[in-house]
Amino acid sequence: MSKALVEYQLPLTSKRADVVLCGTHPRTRDDSYVVVELKQWSRAHLLEDSDVVVELDGAGERLHPMEQVRRYCTHIADFVASLAGDTTQLAGVAYLHNATDLDIADLWELPESEQGRLFTGQRRGAFLDYLRTKLSPEPGAKAADHLLDSAVRPSKQLMALAAEEVQRREQFVLLDEQEVAYSLVLRAVERAHHLNTKEVLVVSGGPGSGKSVIALSLLGELSRRGMTALHATGSSAFTQTLRRVAGARAPRVKGMFKYFNQFVTAQQNGIDVLICDEAHRLRETSANRYTKAGERTGKPQVAELIDAARVPVFLLDEHQVVRPGEIGTVEDIRAAARSLGLDTRVTSLDGQFRCGGSRAYERWVLRLLGLEGGGPIPWEGDDGFDLEVADAPSPMEEHLRSVLEQGYGARIAAGYCWQWSDPIKGGGLAPDVEIGSWHRPWNNKKASSHAGAPGTPFWATDPAGFDQVGCIYTAQGFEYDYAGVILGPDLVWRTDHWVAQPDRSHDSAVKRGSYEEFDRAIRNAYKVLLTRGMRGTIVYSTDAETQAMLESLVPERA
């Protein structure tokens, strides 16, 4: 008899397949797996002009269940090492047990495949017959163990595949809400083209929910369709890294990656689609001290970006606003669109692809920093993610260096609580970050390399970046396997609450705001740093009471 894995978690994500049936194939005798998505839908129909998004009566839009299970199969094959990217041992089935064929008539228009088949309650007998072609009557425990015990390869890291993604769509498999958001943007583009309409799209999601994956997928697909599409961010490090990687083989691609403040004088609706990634970094205005007087329009930056394209798309995480003057929230964008007489469509991503797909860790961080109510909670562990508290920076560094030697990526980042010196002429970088006898330099202040240290934009992606300590401005937008995080004296725990200490910060931009703005920004900044790791985080605080609180929440490793 086959073995059923109920609510099987897809590797390195928080997504779960309803059931994976494990057993032996009756013909090949190989391990065989059937991924089953169970839907209680009684009626559904395809969204107009789409073959992969369906509309439920009164319940909004969903990914076609056959496409959903097909993508789950691809994702499992892609990340379970024993399958090595081969889907031949995987079958996918969507079973709509409350529906008849007539209730979902046009869902059959999507062609079936081995990894995507559709059955209704009306076809229960055919469904059981199909399962018999994939699973023999023999016990399936061994096949289940092979699946569960297999090594999991690291997820496809964004920067390493940016070039291929811009040129080749299949590099990223979009799951569930990711594909819905992607499809809604493409539909909006088609509407704008054929009906001369305009609307603003917002994709909201937490760290690692796939916002940048969607952004790059859209950029590649729209370019292939002959549309004029540009990608923009407010982060120098993120944009320059995309330019470097995506333009390595095709230098012209670099021009597709812009900054938010480069659209001050853009022609209205001059491009088809503007993809504003990391939109929580939007500023009140594009003007700065270098802006020419004639270009100081007083126009809000978000309005400039909306005006620039027929379809402006904003991808953001509201908990990543880390500086005063950043206004990238859903409501800010809605208000700007409303003032221009435009509708806004918002899509939320609730999947988690960073932090080992651990929702438990994401929640632990939000509770720890008071970004979600209820106060800090003990870490109860999660098989998909490692969390430790180091008792000093040295053992943190030693631990992370050991994972580097195993072939993983790792970085140490800290709160901006130490002076950041210019590179020493004719020498290296100043060891500004001093904690007891341990001292290390901040990441290189220059955009170009210096004494073997990568330029500022490339600290998170260049292997030589490990020897410097990063900060919020070089870490935001990036990911690595293991994150070391040093909490500085700018945020300390006192008895039962956090106390922000602006006088201990060296971030002049954040200190200029009110105490409330500083408090919010500093918590959000540490939230960003604590959610960069895909496999694990190791944390340390320079403050004794804060360190004791962290140690009380996270048990020591046996």
N, C-alpha and C positions, 0 to 999 in steps of 0.2 A: 504494500500500500504506500502511495506517495506521502511525503512529509509536507505539511503545510506550515509555512512561515507567515504568520499573520502580522500585518503592519510592518512589513520589511522596510527598514530604512535604507534608502539609496546611499551609496558610499559618498561621504564628504558633503552631504546635503541634509537638510531637515525634512526633505520629501520622503513620503512613505507609500509604497505600493500596498494595496489592500491585502493581497495574498500572493505569495510565491509558492507554487506547488513544485516539490523537488522529488525526483525519482530517476529511473533508468529508462532510456529510450527503448521501446520494444524491438526495434530493428537494429540500431547501431550498437546497443548496449552501453553507450556513453551516458554520462550524467546528462539529465534533461530537466529543463526548468520552464514552467509556464507562469508568466506574470499575469495576474488577474486583477482587473479593476472592476469593482462592483458598484453599480450606479442605481440609486433608487428612483431615478427619473421616470416619470410616466409619459411625458411629452417633451419633445425638443425638435428644433429645426435649425438648419444652417443659416448663419447670418448672411444677409445679402452680399454678394461679391466676395465671399470667402468660402473655402472648402475645408478649413481647419478650425474655425470658431463657430460654436453653436450657441443658440439663445434658448434659455429655459423659460417657460411661462412664468413670469413674475419673479424670476431669480437671477436675472442678468446673464452675462456672457461667460462661457467656459470653453476650454480647449476641447475639440472633438475627442471623445474617449478613445477612439481607435488610434488617433494620433498621439494622445497622451501615453497610452501603454506602449506604443512603438518607440517613443522617445525614452521611456523608462528602460526598455530593453537595451537600447543603444547606450544609455548612460551606464547601466550595470556592466555591459561588455567593456565599456571604455575604462572603467575604474577597478574592476575586480581582476587582479593579476592573473588568476588561473584561467580566465576566459580570453585574455590577451587581445581584446578588441574584436573578437569573433562572436557574432550573434547566432551562429548555427545551432548552438545548444539552448537557445532561448526562443520561446514563443510568447506572444502577447495576445491577451483576450480582454475585451470589454464586455461585461455581461449586464445588460439592462433588464433585470428580472421583473420589474413592474411594468414594462412597456411591451406593446405589440409591435409588429413590423410597421403597421400603418401609423402608429403614434410617432415614429421616428423616420418616416419614409425617406426624406432626402438625406439622412445621415449615411445611407448606403452609397451615395454618390462618390464618397472617398474610396479609392481602390483598396482592397484588402491585401495584406502581405503576411508572411510567416510571423512577423512581430506585431501585427496589428489586425485582429479579426473582431467581428462584432456579432453578438448573439443577444436576442431578446428572450423574455420569459416564454414567448410563443415557440421558441426554438430550443427549449431546454434539452430535449432528446439529442438534437444535433450537437449541442454544446458538450454533452457527456461523451458522445461518440468521438468528437474531436480530441477531447482529453485522452481518450484511450489510444489515439494514434501517437501521442507524445509521451505517455507515461505507462510503463508496464505495471502489473500487479505487485511486483517485488517491492520490498521495503525501500523507502527513500531517505532514511536517516543519514546514510553515508554521503549521498549527493548534497544533502542540506549542510552537513559538516564541511564539505569541500567549499561550498559557497561562503559559509560564515567564517571559516578559518583562513580563507585566502588573504594574502597580502593585498592592501589597497594602495594603488599608485597615487602619487600626489595629483591633485586636480590640475587642469590645464590653466596655468597661470596667465593672467591677462597680457602682460607685456611681452612675454616670450612668443605669443602667437598673434600679436597685433598685425604684423605684416601679412601673414597667411590669411587672417580673417578679412582684411580689407579686400583681398583678392579671391578668397575661396570660402564660401558660405558655410560649408559643413564642419569647419573647425570647432564651432561651438554648437552644442545641442541645447536648444531652449526648452525649458520645462514649464508646463502649466501657465502661471500668470506671466512668465517671461514671454512665452509665445503669444499670449493674448495681447499683451502690451505691444509687442512687435507687429502683430497683425493689425491692431487698431491704428498704429501710425501709418502703415502702408495703405490702409483704407482711406484715412484722412488725406493722404497725398493724392490718391486717385480721385476723391471727391473734389479736392481743390483744383485738380487739373481739368476735370470734366464739367463741374458745376460752378466754377468760379467762386468757391466759398473759402472761408478761412476759419480755423479754430486753433486753440492753444491746448497742447497735450502735456500732462504732468505724469511722470512715473515716480512713485514714492516707494522707498524701501530701505531697510536697515543695512548695516555693513555686510558686504558679501552676498547681497540678495540678487546680484546679477545685473545691476543697472548698467555698468560699463560694458558688460557682455552684450546687452541689448543695443547699446549705443554703437558699438563697433559692427555688430551684425547689420544694423540699419545702414550705417555708412557704406558697408560693402555692397549690400543689396541695392540700395538706391543708386549707387554709382554704376552698377551693372545695368540698371534699367535706363541709364542715360539721364537721370535726374541731377540737378545741381544740389549737392548736399555738402555741408561742412560740419565739422565737429569743433566745439569750443568748450573751454574750461576757464576757471579763474586761477588755476594752479600752474605756476611755471614749471615745477618739477614734473607734473603729470603730462602736460602738453609737450614739453621737450623730450621726455622719454618716449612718448608715442611717435613723435617726429623721428627720433633716432632709430627706433626699431622698425616702424612701418616704412620708413624711407630708406632703409638699408639697401634694399635691392631695387627700389624704384623711387629715386629722389623726388619725383614730381608729387608723390603721395604726401610728402611733408606739408605741402600747401593746403591740405585738407584739414589741418589741425590749427585752430586759431585760439585767441583769448577773448573773453567776454568784452573787453574794452576796445576791441578792434572794429566795432560796428557803429561807432558814433555817427559817421557820415555815410553809412551804407544806404543804397537805394532801397526804397520801400518795396517789399515783396520781390527783391532782386534775386533771391535764390529760392529753390523749391522747399528745402528742408534745412533748418538749423538745429543741430542736436547739441543741446546745452547739458553736458555731463558735469557731475559734481556741482549742480546748480545751487546747493546750499552755500556756495562761495560767492553768490551774486552780491554786488555792492550797491549801495544806494545810488551812486553815480559813477560813470566811467572817468570823470575828470580827476586828475591828480596834479601835483605841483608842476609837472612837465607839460600839461595840456595847454595848447595855444589858446589865447583869449578868444579867438574866433570860433573855436570848437567847444567852448564851454556853454553848452546849450541849456544846462539845468534839467535836462530830460532824465528821468530815472533809467538806470541801466537795463532793467527788465523790459521797459517799454521799447528801448532801442533794439533789443534782441527780438521781441515780438514783431516789431515793424519790419525787420530785415528779411523775414521768410514767409512764404505762404503757409507753411506748417512749422511753427516753432515747437520744439519738444524739450521739456525740462526734466532731467532725472536727478533726484535729490534724496537726502536723508536729513530730516529736520533736526536730529540730534548731533549733527556735525557742524553746526554753526559755531565757529570758534573765535571770531573776532568781532568787536563792535563795528557796525557799518555793514555787516553781512546780513542780507535780508531774504535769504533763499528758503522761504517756507511756502507751503501750498497756498495758504491764505494770501500771502504777499503777491503771488503770481496770479491768483484768482482776481484780486482787487485790481491789479494792473490791466488784466485782460478786460475786466468789466468796464474800466474807465475808457477803454478803446472800443467798447461795444461788441466784444467778442465772447463767445462761449468757451468754457474750459472743461476738458474731460480728464478725470483723474483715474489712474490705475495704480493699485497697491500691490507690491510684491511682498509676500510673507514668507518666502523660502529663505533658507540660510545656507550659503555655499562656502562661506569662510568659517573659521573656528570649527572645523571638522563637521560642519552642518549641525553644531550643537546649539539647540534652542535653550537648553539649560544654562549654558555658559553665557549666551547673549543676555538672558534674563538676570543671571547672577551679576553681570557688570552693571546693568541698568539699576538694579536694586542697590548694589554697592555704592554707586555714585549719587543715589537719590534722584535719578532721572525717571524712576518708576516708584510709586508709593509702596510703603511697607517696611522700608529699612533694609539694611544688609542681611543676607541669609547665608548659612553655612554652605560650603561647596560639598555636594554629595557625590560628586564624581560622574563621569560620562565616558563610556568606552571610546567615543570618537574624539575626545579632546583631553589633553593633559594640562593641569593647572597646578603650579607650585608657588610657594613663597620662599625666596632666597633670604638668607640671614645677612648677606652682604653682597656688594657688587661683584667681588672676585669669584665666588662660587657660581653666581649667575653667568658670568662670562665664560668660566671653565665649562659649565654645562652646555652652553650654546656652542662653544667651540667644538665640543665633542659631537654634537649633532651635525655641525658643518662637515666634520670628517666622515660622517656617514652618508654624505651626499645631499643633505637637506639645506635649505636656506634659513638664515637667522640674522636678526639685527637687534641691537639694543637702542631704545629711544627713551628720552627723559623729558620731564617738565622743563620749561624754559626758565631755569632758576640759577643759571651761571652765566657769566659774561661770555660773549661769543666774539673772539678776537679775529682780526684779519690774519691770513696766513703769514708766517714769518719769512721775510725775504731771504732767499738763499738757504732756507731751512724748511722744517716741516710745519705742522699745525700745533698751535699752543694747547697744552693739556688743561683746558679750561674747567672741565667737569671733574672736580676734586671731592671725593668722599673718603675721609680718613686717608689711608695710604694709597688708595686706588685713585688714579687720575687718567683720564682719556680726553682726547680732543672732541669737540663738536664736529659734525660733518663740515667739509670744506665750504667756506663762505663764497668762494668764487664759482662761476659757472663752468670754468675749465678745470682740468685736473691740476693738482699741485702736490709734488713730492710723493707721487703714488696714490694719493687720495682722489677719488672721482669727484667731478664737479657736483655742485649742489643738486642739480636735477636728477643725478644718477646714483645718489647714495643708496637708495633702496634696491636698485637692480644690478649695480656693478659689484662683482664679488669682493672687490677691495673695500667696499663700504663697511664691512663688519668691524674694522679697526677704529671707526669713529662712532660717536653717539649721535643718533638722529633726534629730531624734534618734530613737533606737530606739522610744521610746514614742509618737511621732507618726507614724512611718513604717510600723510593723508593721501588717500587714493591708491595706495600700493598694498601689497600683501607679500608675506613670506611664510615659510613653514612654521618657524618658531619665533615668538616675540619676547624679548626681554624689556620690561618696563620699569623705570625708576620714577617713583612718585617723589617730587621735590617738596620743599617747605612752602610752596605756594598753595597747597591744599592739604590740611591736616585734620585728623580726627580728634575731637575733644569730648570725652565722656560718652555722648550718645548722638553726636552730630558732626557734620563737616564744618570747618572754618576756612574760608578763603583768605589768603594773606597777600594782597597786592604788593606790599612792601618787600616781599621776598621773591617777586617775579622780576625777570630781566626783559620781559616782553613789553616794550614801550607802547606798542599799538593797542594791546589789550588793557594796559594800566590806565590809558587815557579815558576809558569809559567809566560809568558809575560802578559802585561796589556790586550792585545786582548784576550788571552786565559782565563784570569780571568773574563773579561767582559762576554764572551760567556758562561762560566761555571756557573757563578752566575745567569744569566738570565734563563738558562736551569734548574738550581736547584730550583728557585722559581716557574718555570712552573710546575715542578714535584710536589712541595708542594701544589700548587693551584689546582691541578687536582687529588687529592686523594679522595675527597668527592664524594659519590654517589648521595646524596640528596641535599647537600648545602655546601657553604663555607662562612666563616666570616673572614674578613681580617682587619689588623691594621698595620700601619707603625709607627716606633719610630721617624721618621723624619717629622717635621711639614709641610714642603712644599709638600712632597710626600703624606702625609695624606690628605692634602687639595685637591690635584689632585684626589685621590681615591674617596673622598666624592663628588667631582664634577661629577664623572662618574656614581656613584651608588646612586639612589634616596633613601631617608629614607623610611622605612616601615611606612605605614599609621597606 
